[in-house]
């Protein structure tokens, strides 16, 4: 939690608001449907920032032959809270 607080304190307020506006108002549906490379989608089922139903699960439906890994209890910041599992899953994916 302290790491995310620190990151937030280093970001400019306008930049942060612009980022939130961009990711909340941009529809990537058509782009995701065009993916033609192996794709791994990883999402935590306790993400309170970007809910899994509208992001991870939906993306897995749209990206042809995508592999989906759901981390039980993982939050939005799973790159920090689940970094060992994430690293192992990424290595496994690129090796296959």
N, C-alpha and C positions, 0 to 999 in steps of 0.2 A: 504494500500500500504506500509506503514511503517513497519507493522508486517512482510510482505513478504520480505521486504528488510533486516530486522533484521535476519530472518531465513536464508536468502541467505548468509549473512555475517558470520554466525556461521558455515556454512557448509564448508568442505574442498573442494578445487577446483577439485582435482582428483575424490573425491567421487561424486561430483555433475555431472561431465562429465560422469563417469561410470553409474550413475543412468539414465541419459538422453539416453546414448547408449543402456542400457538394455531395457528400456521401449519403445524405438523407433524401436528396431530391433528384439524384441521377438514377435513371433506370438502365441497368446493364443487361437486361433480358436478351436483347438481340445479340449482343456481343458474346454472352455466355453460350448461346446456341451455336455459335460459329467455331468454338474450340475444336481443334482436331489433333490435339496432342495429349499424351497421358497427363491426367490432372488429379491431384490429391486435394481434397477439401477436408480441412480439420476445423471443428467447431466445438466449443464447450456448451454443454446443455444448461449451464447456469449463467450464460452471458446476459447481463442486464442492460448492456449498451446496444448490442445488435442481436436480437433474439434469433435463436437457431431456426425457428420455423420459417421466418421470412428471409433468412440469409443462407445458412449452411444447407438446410434440407432442400430449399428451393433451388439453390445453385447445383446441388447434386442431381436434381431432376433435369435441369437445363443442359448441363455439360454432358455430352455423349460419353458413355463409359467411364464416368468419373468414379474415383474411389473416395468414399466418405468415411471419415473416422470421427466419432463423437466421443469426446472426453467427458465422462460422468463427473458432474460437480465442478467442471472447469468454468472459470469466469472469462470475461472479455480479454483479460491480460494473461491468457494461458501461455504465451511465449515466455513469461517469467515464472508463473506458478507451476507449470508443467513442462519446463524446459528439457528435462531429461527424457521424458516420454516423447516430446515433440522431436527432439534430435534423433532418437531411435527410429521413430516412424518415418521421418524424412529420409534417413539413410536407407531404411528398408525399401522405401518407395523408389529411390533413384537407382537402387541396385537391381530392381526387377524390370 
